[in-house]
Amino acid sequence: MRVLERCTTLLCVMVCAAFAQYGFDFMCMDDTIQSGTDLIEFRFRLENTGSLPDSYAVDCRVIDSVPGWFETFCTGGGCAEPGIILYDYLVVGAIDSFIKISVWPTSGYAVEILNLHIQSVAEPTLRDSINVYAVGEASIKEKNTNIHALQRITVNPNPLARVCAVKYQLHQKTTVRVSLLTAYGSIVWQTIDENRDPGSYEHVLDMSNLPQGVYFLKLDTMGWSDTEKVIILK
């Protein structure tokens, strides 16, 4: 009987010790409900609280999608669209506070629900997830369509392999800036702010040196902006 008790106690100690080796703490650093017109972001924090290094599978899932919206998530130095699993490696006590979900709404009021799921690779029973809510709001352009209906940026061709024409029309005299952004918000190309009269304008861009992927062209004027998604295919 005593031998059985010792074995049971030893087994319990071994199992408890094995589970104690791995652990993590996961939290959203922002309000889980965010709103915007151009870019909505949620930042997260992942900490290895165990006694051994571990890798974590990070999976972003769109629970309730909005047609035309675009989403990416980043962790462990990489970024991807929802549906692709990324991995984050942390030594004991390490913290990754650069995990984020980025959502680009298109137009009008709508709500998109996303879930970020974290799972330990070494101990798959350790997992956690957080739901976030991206709320798209009507932009100034949409609230004043009678004034800004002509101030829209267009790209042709799209998708493209090399060269494209970026066109826009101005309804009134204003300061203009045109920017080309990566899917993660980094500026690739940008014009100098210029005062322009009402009329049609065009920029020809050579994107042959850019890798395949999704980009965004953004037109900024005084108190108003418009964004167009651009896809480069090689």
MILUMMI-338759 format. One line per 5 residues: number of its first residue (from 0); for each residue y, x, z of N, C-alpha, C. Coordinates in Angstrom, 2 decimals. Layout:
N
NUM = Y:X:Z:Y:X:Z:Y:X:Z | ...
//
This chain:
234
0 = -1.20:0.84:0.00:0.00:0.00:0.00:1.25:0.87:0.00 | 1.22:1.94:0.87:2.37:2.84:0.92:2.56:3.59:-0.39 | 1.45:3.96:-1.02:1.53:4.64:-2.31:2.19:3.74:-3.35 | 1.81:2.46:-3.35:2.39:1.49:-4.28:3.88:1.33:-4.02 | 4.28:1.28:-2.74:5.68:1.14:-2.39:6.48:2.36:-2.86
5 = 5.87:3.55:-2.67:6.56:4.78:-3.11:6.75:4.79:-4.63 | 5.71:4.39:-5.35:5.79:4.34:-6.81:6.85:3.35:-7.27 | 6.87:2.18:-6.63:7.86:1.16:-6.99:9.27:1.67:-6.73 | 9.46:2.33:-5.58:10.78:2.87:-5.24:11.20:3.95:-6.22 | 10.24:4.85:-6.56:10.52:5.92:-7.50:10.88:5.38:-8.86
10 = 10.17:4.35:-9.32:10.44:3.73:-10.61:11.82:3.11:-10.62 | 12.19:2.45:-9.52:13.51:1.83:-9.42:14.60:2.89:-9.49 | 14.40:4.01:-8.78:15.39:5.09:-8.79:15.56:5.66:-10.18 | 14.42:5.85:-10.90:14.47:6.42:-12.24:15.19:5.49:-13.21 | 14.89:4.19:-13.13:15.52:3.21:-14.02:17.01:3.10:-13.74
15 = 17.36:3.02:-12.45:18.77:2.91:-12.07:19.55:4.14:-12.50 | 18.92:5.33:-12.33:19.59:6.57:-12.73:19.81:6.62:-14.23 | 18.81:6.14:-15.00:18.94:6.14:-16.46:20.10:5.27:-16.91 | 20.24:4.07:-16.29:21.34:3.18:-16.66:22.67:3.74:-16.20 | 22.67:4.46:-15.07:23.92:5.00:-14.54:24.48:6.11:-15.41
20 = 23.67:6.70:-16.28:24.12:7.80:-17.11:25.09:7.33:-18.19 | 25.01:6.08:-18.58:25.85:5.57:-19.66:26.69:4.39:-19.18 | 27.92:4.36:-19.63:28.81:3.26:-19.29:30.13:3.43:-20.02 | 30.83:2.33:-20.23:32.14:2.42:-20.87:33.02:1.26:-20.40 | 34.31:1.46:-20.57:35.30:0.43:-20.26:36.09:0.15:-21.53
25 = 36.21:-1.12:-21.87:36.84:-1.51:-23.13:37.88:-2.59:-22.85 | 39.11:-2.43:-23.41:40.16:-3.40:-23.15:41.15:-3.43:-24.31 | 41.84:-4.56:-24.45:42.91:-4.70:-25.44:44.23:-4.38:-24.73 | 45.00:-3.47:-25.29:46.25:-3.04:-24.66:47.41:-3.96:-25.00 | 47.24:-4.86:-25.95:48.28:-5.80:-26.32:47.87:-7.22:-25.95
30 = 48.79:-8.14:-26.08:48.46:-9.55:-25.95:47.44:-9.89:-27.03 | 46.39:-10.60:-26.70:45.36:-10.92:-27.71:45.83:-11.95:-28.72 | 47.02:-12.51:-28.52:47.63:-13.41:-29.51:48.91:-12.75:-30.00 | 48.93:-12.35:-31.28:50.09:-11.69:-31.88:50.52:-12.47:-33.12 | 51.82:-12.48:-33.39:52.33:-13.18:-34.57:53.23:-12.26:-35.37
35 = 53.41:-12.58:-36.65:54.27:-11.79:-37.52:54.27:-12.34:-38.93 | 55.03:-11.68:-39.79:55.12:-12.10:-41.19:54.59:-11.04:-42.16 | 54.62:-9.75:-41.77:54.21:-8.68:-42.67:52.98:-7.93:-42.16 | 52.99:-7.53:-40.89:51.89:-6.77:-40.32:51.70:-7.17:-38.86 | 50.46:-7.48:-38.49:50.12:-7.81:-37.11:49.07:-6.81:-36.64
40 = 49.31:-6.17:-35.48:48.39:-5.14:-35.00:47.97:-5.40:-33.56 | 46.72:-5.05:-33.28:46.17:-5.12:-31.93:45.62:-3.73:-31.59 | 46.00:-3.18:-30.44:45.55:-1.86:-30.01:44.56:-1.99:-28.86 | 43.54:-1.12:-28.88:42.48:-1.19:-27.88:42.28:0.18:-27.21 | 41.60:0.15:-26.07:41.34:1.37:-25.31:39.86:1.40:-24.93
45 = 39.18:2.51:-25.26:37.77:2.69:-24.95:37.61:3.96:-24.13 | 36.96:3.84:-22.97:36.75:5.00:-22.08:35.27:5.16:-21.76 | 34.78:6.39:-21.85:33.41:6.70:-21.46:33.38:6.89:-19.94 | 32.84:5.93:-19.23:32.77:5.97:-17.76:31.41:6.44:-17.25 | 30.52:6.81:-18.16:29.19:7.27:-17.77:29.18:8.74:-17.39
50 = 28.00:9.26:-17.13:27.85:10.66:-16.75:27.32:11.52:-17.89 | 27.17:10.93:-19.08:26.72:11.65:-20.26:27.60:11.28:-21.46 | 27.74:12.19:-22.44:28.46:11.84:-23.67:27.72:10.70:-24.38 | 28.45:9.94:-25.18:27.83:8.81:-25.87:28.60:8.51:-27.14 | 27.91:7.89:-28.08:28.54:7.37:-29.29:28.56:5.85:-29.19
55 = 29.54:5.24:-29.84:29.71:3.80:-29.76:29.84:3.21:-31.16 | 29.06:2.17:-31.41:29.16:1.46:-32.68:30.27:0.43:-32.55 | 31.24:0.49:-33.46:32.40:-0.40:-33.42:32.34:-1.31:-34.65 | 32.32:-2.60:-34.39:32.14:-3.58:-35.47:33.23:-4.64:-35.36 | 34.03:-4.77:-36.42:35.07:-5.81:-36.46:34.55:-6.98:-37.29
60 = 34.65:-8.17:-36.73:34.14:-9.37:-37.40:35.26:-10.40:-37.51 | 35.39:-11.01:-38.69:36.37:-12.08:-38.89:35.67:-13.39:-38.59 | 36.03:-14.02:-37.48:35.38:-15.26:-37.06:35.92:-16.45:-37.83 | 37.23:-16.51:-37.97:37.88:-17.60:-38.71:38.91:-16.98:-39.64 | 38.63:-16.91:-40.94:39.47:-16.19:-41.89:40.51:-17.11:-42.53
65 = 41.55:-16.47:-43.05:42.59:-17.17:-43.82:42.57:-16.60:-45.24 | 42.39:-17.42:-46.26:42.34:-16.92:-47.65:43.58:-16.11:-47.99 | 43.35:-14.94:-48.60:44.46:-14.10:-49.03:44.92:-13.08:-48.01 | 44.48:-13.21:-46.75:44.87:-12.23:-45.74:43.99:-10.99:-45.86 | 44.53:-9.84:-45.45:43.80:-8.58:-45.54:43.74:-7.94:-44.15
70 = 42.56:-7.39:-43.78:42.35:-6.83:-42.46:41.66:-5.46:-42.54 | 42.04:-4.58:-41.63:41.34:-3.31:-41.45:41.24:-3.03:-39.95 | 40.31:-2.15:-39.57:40.25:-1.67:-38.19:39.98:-0.18:-38.21 | 40.44:0.50:-37.17:40.34:1.96:-37.10:39.79:2.40:-35.75 | 38.95:3.43:-35.78:38.42:4.04:-34.56:37.76:5.36:-34.91
75 = 37.72:6.28:-33.96:37.05:7.55:-34.17:37.59:8.35:-35.34 | 38.86:8.15:-35.67:39.47:8.87:-36.78:39.21:8.28:-38.15 | 38.53:7.14:-38.22:38.26:6.49:-39.51:38.72:5.05:-39.52 | 38.88:4.49:-40.70:39.31:3.10:-40.86:38.42:2.42:-41.90 | 38.25:1.12:-41.76:37.41:0.37:-42.70:37.80:-1.10:-42.64
80 = 37.25:-1.85:-43.59:37.43:-3.29:-43.58:36.36:-3.92:-42.69 | 36.60:-5.12:-42.18:35.58:-5.80:-41.36:34.26:-5.90:-42.10 | 33.17:-5.78:-41.34:31.84:-5.81:-41.94:31.20:-4.45:-42.05 | 32.02:-3.39:-41.91:31.51:-2.02:-41.93:31.54:-1.48:-40.50 | 30.45:-0.88:-40.06:30.37:-0.35:-38.69:30.87:1.09:-38.66
85 = 31.80:1.37:-37.76:32.29:2.72:-37.53:31.75:3.23:-36.20 | 31.78:4.55:-36.03:31.24:5.14:-34.80:32.29:6.02:-34.13 | 32.32:5.96:-32.81:33.27:6.72:-32.01:32.48:7.53:-30.98 | 32.66:8.83:-30.95:31.94:9.70:-30.01:32.91:10.14:-28.91 | 32.50:9.94:-27.65:33.33:10.32:-26.52:32.52:11.13:-25.51
90 = 33.10:12.24:-25.07:32.47:13.00:-24.00:32.76:12.28:-22.68 | 32.17:12.79:-21.60:32.33:12.15:-20.29:33.81:12.10:-19.90 | 34.29:10.91:-19.55:35.68:10.74:-19.12:36.70:10.65:-20.24 | 36.25:10.81:-21.49:37.19:10.77:-22.61:37.66:9.33:-22.88 | 38.86:9.23:-23.44:39.47:7.93:-23.74:39.96:7.93:-25.19
95 = 39.65:6.88:-25.91:40.19:6.67:-27.25:41.14:5.48:-27.19 | 42.44:5.76:-27.31:43.44:4.69:-27.27:44.06:4.45:-28.64 | 43.38:4.95:-29.68:43.88:4.78:-31.05:43.03:3.79:-31.85 | 42.29:2.95:-31.15:41.52:1.90:-31.81:42.45:0.74:-32.10 | 42.40:0.22:-33.31:43.30:-0.89:-33.62:42.74:-1.77:-34.72
100 = 43.22:-3.01:-34.73:42.98:-3.96:-35.82:44.33:-4.25:-36.46 | 44.40:-4.16:-37.79:45.62:-4.46:-38.53:45.37:-5.65:-39.44 | 46.28:-6.59:-39.42:46.17:-7.80:-40.24:47.45:-7.96:-41.04 | 47.29:-8.16:-42.36:48.43:-8.43:-43.24:48.38:-9.89:-43.69 | 49.18:-10.77:-43.07:49.21:-12.17:-43.52:49.96:-12.29:-44.84
105 = 49.70:-13.34:-45.56:50.39:-13.54:-46.84:51.60:-14.43:-46.68 | 51.41:-15.71:-46.47:52.55:-16.60:-46.37:52.18:-17.82:-45.54 | 53.22:-18.44:-45.00:53.04:-19.69:-44.27:52.42:-19.50:-42.90 | 52.35:-20.58:-42.14:51.78:-20.54:-40.80:50.26:-20.72:-40.88 | 49.53:-19.80:-40.24:48.07:-19.88:-40.18:47.60:-18.99:-39.03
110 = 46.36:-19.21:-38.58:45.80:-18.42:-37.48:44.45:-17.86:-37.91 | 44.28:-16.55:-37.76:43.02:-15.89:-38.06:42.43:-15.33:-36.76 | 41.14:-15.55:-36.56:40.47:-15.08:-35.35:39.54:-13.92:-35.71 | 39.67:-12.81:-34.99:38.83:-11.65:-35.21:38.18:-11.22:-33.91 | 37.04:-10.55:-34.02:36.32:-10.07:-32.86:36.01:-8.59:-33.04
115 = 36.35:-7.78:-32.04:36.01:-6.36:-32.07:34.87:-6.13:-31.07 | 33.74:-5.65:-31.58:32.52:-5.52:-30.79:32.19:-4.04:-30.60 | 31.92:-3.66:-29.35:31.58:-2.28:-29.00:30.17:-2.25:-28.41 | 29.35:-1.28:-28.88:27.99:-1.16:-28.36:27.62:0.31:-28.19 | 27.05:0.64:-27.04:26.60:2.00:-26.80:25.40:2.32:-27.70
120 = 25.43:3.48:-28.33:24.30:3.89:-29.18:23.14:4.38:-28.32 | 23.45:5.10:-27.25:22.40:5.64:-26.37:21.72:4.54:-25.56 | 22.50:3.52:-25.15:21.95:2.42:-24.37:22.45:1.10:-24.98 | 21.74:0.57:-26.00:22.21:-0.60:-26.76:22.43:-1.86:-25.93 | 21.89:-1.91:-24.72:22.12:-3.11:-23.89:23.55:-3.13:-23.35
125 = 24.23:-1.99:-23.41:25.62:-1.93:-22.97:26.52:-2.30:-24.13 | 27.18:-3.43:-24.04:28.03:-3.92:-25.13:29.16:-4.78:-24.59 | 30.20:-4.91:-25.37:31.33:-5.74:-24.99:32.08:-6.13:-26.27 | 32.87:-7.20:-26.19:33.65:-7.61:-27.36:34.88:-8.38:-26.90 | 35.91:-8.36:-27.75:37.16:-9.05:-27.45:37.61:-9.81:-28.69
130 = 37.99:-11.07:-28.51:38.56:-11.87:-29.60:40.08:-11.72:-29.61 | 40.64:-11.61:-30.80:42.10:-11.56:-30.95:42.52:-12.61:-31.98 | 43.77:-13.04:-31.88:44.27:-14.12:-32.72:45.55:-13.67:-33.43 | 45.48:-13.59:-34.75:46.63:-13.20:-35.57:47.29:-14.47:-36.11 | 48.56:-14.66:-35.77:49.28:-15.86:-36.16:50.32:-15.50:-37.21
135 = 50.15:-16.01:-38.42:51.12:-15.77:-39.49:52.26:-16.77:-39.38 | 53.48:-16.25:-39.52:54.65:-17.11:-39.42:55.36:-17.17:-40.76 | 56.15:-18.22:-40.98:56.94:-18.34:-42.20:58.01:-17.25:-42.20 | 58.10:-16.50:-43.29:59.09:-15.44:-43.39:60.46:-16.03:-43.72 | 61.48:-15.18:-43.64:62.83:-15.61:-43.99:62.85:-16.11:-45.42
140 = 62.06:-15.44:-46.28:61.98:-15.85:-47.68:61.49:-17.28:-47.80 | 60.47:-17.65:-47.01:59.90:-18.99:-47.10:60.82:-20.03:-46.49 | 61.59:-19.63:-45.46:62.51:-20.56:-44.83:63.74:-20.82:-45.70 | 64.00:-19.91:-46.64:65.18:-20.05:-47.49:64.81:-19.90:-48.95 | 63.82:-20.64:-49.39:63.33:-20.48:-50.76:64.39:-20.83:-51.78
145 = 65.33:-21.66:-51.43:66.38:-22.02:-52.38:67.30:-20.84:-52.67 | 67.40:-19.89:-51.71:68.27:-18.73:-51.87:67.51:-17.53:-52.45 | 66.28:-17.32:-51.95:65.55:-16.09:-52.27:64.38:-16.29:-53.24 | 64.31:-17.42:-53.89:63.16:-17.71:-54.75:62.96:-16.66:-55.82 | 64.04:-16.00:-56.28:63.92:-15.01:-57.35:63.67:-13.60:-56.82
150 = 63.79:-13.39:-55.52:63.65:-12.05:-54.98:62.19:-11.75:-54.66 | 61.36:-11.66:-55.67:59.93:-11.42:-55.47:59.51:-10.19:-56.26 | 58.64:-9.38:-55.62:58.14:-8.18:-56.26:56.81:-8.48:-56.95 | 56.60:-7.93:-58.14:55.35:-8.11:-58.89:54.87:-6.77:-59.40 | 53.55:-6.66:-59.58:52.94:-5.42:-60.06:52.04:-5.75:-61.24
155 = 52.17:-4.98:-62.31:51.36:-5.22:-63.51:51.03:-3.88:-64.18 | 49.74:-3.60:-64.48:48.57:-4.44:-64.17:48.16:-4.29:-62.71 | 47.32:-5.18:-62.26:46.82:-5.15:-60.88:45.50:-5.94:-60.82 | 44.36:-5.29:-60.62:44.12:-3.88:-60.26:44.52:-2.93:-61.40 | 44.68:-1.65:-61.04:45.10:-0.65:-62.01:44.32:0.63:-61.81
160 = 44.34:1.47:-62.83:43.65:2.76:-62.74:44.62:3.92:-62.69 | 45.83:3.71:-63.24:46.75:4.83:-63.30:48.22:4.42:-63.15 | 48.78:3.82:-64.21:50.21:3.51:-64.22:50.43:2.01:-64.08 | 51.47:1.64:-63.33:51.82:0.23:-63.20:53.32:0.06:-63.23 | 53.75:-1.13:-63.57:55.17:-1.48:-63.58:55.46:-2.37:-62.39
165 = 56.42:-1.96:-61.58:56.84:-2.74:-60.42:58.15:-3.42:-60.76 | 58.16:-4.72:-60.76:59.35:-5.48:-61.14:59.80:-6.39:-60.01 | 61.10:-6.59:-59.93:61.64:-7.57:-58.98:62.99:-8.08:-59.48 | 63.35:-9.24:-59.00:64.61:-9.86:-59.35:65.42:-10.14:-58.10 | 66.72:-9.92:-58.21:67.62:-10.18:-57.10:68.51:-11.37:-57.41
170 = 68.62:-12.27:-56.44:69.44:-13.47:-56.62:70.89:-13.21:-56.23 | 71.08:-12.20:-55.37:72.43:-11.90:-54.92:72.56:-10.40:-54.68 | 73.80:-9.91:-54.57:74.06:-8.49:-54.34:73.52:-8.11:-52.97 | 72.76:-7.01:-52.91:72.15:-6.61:-51.64:71.71:-5.16:-51.69 | 71.36:-4.61:-50.52:70.78:-3.27:-50.42:69.28:-3.38:-50.62
175 = 68.70:-2.48:-51.43:67.30:-2.58:-51.80:66.55:-1.29:-51.48 | 65.33:-1.46:-50.98:64.41:-0.33:-50.80:63.02:-0.78:-51.22 | 62.34:0.03:-52.04:60.97:-0.27:-52.47:60.05:0.82:-51.92 | 58.96:0.40:-51.26:58.04:1.36:-50.63:56.60:1.08:-51.07 | 55.82:2.17:-51.23:54.39:2.06:-51.46:53.70:2.54:-50.21
180 = 52.85:1.68:-49.60:52.18:1.99:-48.34:50.67:2.00:-48.52 | 50.00:2.81:-47.73:48.55:2.73:-47.69:48.15:1.48:-46.92 | 46.86:1.17:-46.91:46.38:0.00:-46.18:46.57:0.15:-44.68 | 46.88:1.37:-44.21:47.03:1.63:-42.79:48.49:1.87:-42.41 | 49.40:1.59:-43.35:50.83:1.62:-43.03:51.56:2.92:-43.31
185 = 50.87:3.96:-43.81:51.54:5.22:-44.12:52.31:5.11:-45.43 | 53.51:5.70:-45.47:54.35:5.63:-46.66:53.90:6.67:-47.67 | 53.58:6.24:-48.89:53.19:7.13:-49.98:54.39:7.47:-50.85 | 55.23:6.48:-51.09:56.37:6.62:-52.00:57.44:5.63:-51.57 | 58.72:6.04:-51.69:59.80:5.16:-51.26:61.09:5.52:-51.99
190 = 61.85:4.48:-52.40:63.13:4.72:-53.05:64.21:4.91:-51.99 | 65.32:5.50:-52.39:66.49:5.61:-51.52:67.22:4.27:-51.53 | 67.73:3.87:-50.37:68.46:2.60:-50.30:69.61:2.58:-51.30 | 69.68:1.49:-52.06:70.71:1.35:-53.08:71.32:-0.04:-53.04 | 72.62:-0.12:-53.30:73.28:-1.42:-53.45:73.10:-1.88:-54.88
195 = 72.55:-3.07:-55.06:72.27:-3.57:-56.41:72.83:-4.96:-56.61 | 73.26:-5.19:-57.83:73.79:-6.50:-58.21:72.66:-7.45:-58.56 | 72.93:-8.74:-58.64:71.89:-9.68:-59.07:71.36:-9.31:-60.45 | 70.05:-9.48:-60.65:69.43:-9.16:-61.93:68.00:-8.72:-61.79 | 67.41:-8.23:-62.88:66.01:-7.80:-62.91:65.94:-6.28:-62.89
200 = 64.97:-5.74:-62.15:64.81:-4.30:-62.03:63.33:-3.93:-62.17 | 63.09:-2.65:-62.55:61.72:-2.22:-62.78:61.56:-0.75:-62.43 | 60.43:-0.43:-61.79:60.02:0.95:-61.53:58.64:1.17:-62.15 | 58.45:2.30:-62.83:57.14:2.65:-63.37:56.54:3.72:-62.47 | 55.36:3.42:-61.92:54.71:4.33:-60.98:53.43:4.90:-61.58
205 = 53.27:6.21:-61.45:52.03:6.87:-61.86:51.19:7.08:-60.60 | 50.09:6.35:-60.48:49.24:6.44:-59.29:47.93:7.17:-59.57 | 47.90:7.95:-60.63:46.66:8.63:-61.02:46.20:9.65:-59.98 | 47.13:10.15:-59.15:46.75:11.14:-58.14:46.35:10.52:-56.81 | 46.34:9.18:-56.74:45.97:8.50:-55.50:44.51:8.09:-55.52
210 = 43.83:8.16:-54.38:42.42:7.74:-54.34:42.28:6.24:-54.49 | 41.10:5.84:-54.90:40.80:4.41:-55.05:40.95:3.70:-53.71 | 41.49:2.49:-53.76:41.63:1.73:-52.52:42.70:0.67:-52.61 | 43.05:0.14:-51.44:44.05:-0.93:-51.34:45.36:-0.35:-50.84 | 46.46:-0.71:-51.50:47.79:-0.27:-51.12:48.70:-1.51:-51.07
215 = 49.93:-1.29:-50.57:50.89:-2.38:-50.51:52.25:-1.90:-51.00 | 52.85:-2.67:-51.91:54.21:-2.43:-52.36:55.13:-3.38:-51.61 | 56.16:-2.84:-50.99:57.04:-3.65:-50.17:58.47:-3.55:-50.66 | 59.12:-4.68:-50.84:60.52:-4.76:-51.22:61.32:-5.20:-50.01 | 62.26:-4.36:-49.57:63.12:-4.67:-48.42:64.55:-4.85:-48.89
220 = 65.15:-5.98:-48.53:66.57:-6.21:-48.76:67.20:-6.56:-47.43 | 68.45:-6.90:-47.41:69.14:-7.21:-46.16:68.61:-8.51:-45.56 | 67.82:-8.37:-44.49:67.31:-9.53:-43.78:66.15:-10.24:-44.45 | 65.51:-9.60:-45.44:64.43:-10.27:-46.17:63.52:-9.22:-46.78 | 62.22:-9.52:-46.89:61.28:-8.59:-47.50:60.16:-9.36:-48.19
225 = 59.49:-8.67:-49.12:58.34:-9.25:-49.81:57.32:-8.14:-50.02 | 56.03:-8.47:-49.92:54.95:-7.48:-50.03:53.92:-7.96:-51.04 | 53.44:-7.02:-51.84:52.39:-7.33:-52.84:51.26:-6.33:-52.66 | 50.03:-6.85:-52.56:48.85:-5.98:-52.44:48.51:-5.39:-53.80 | 48.21:-4.07:-53.82:47.87:-3.36:-55.05:46.49:-2.72:-54.88
230 = 45.64:-2.88:-55.88:44.29:-2.31:-55.83:44.16:-1.26:-56.92 | 43.79:-0.03:-56.51:43.57:1.07:-57.46:42.08:1.24:-57.66 | 41.64:1.17:-58.91:40.24:1.35:-59.25:40.11:2.55:-60.18 | 39.22:3.46:-59.87:39.01:4.66:-60.69:37.81:4.47:-61.61
//
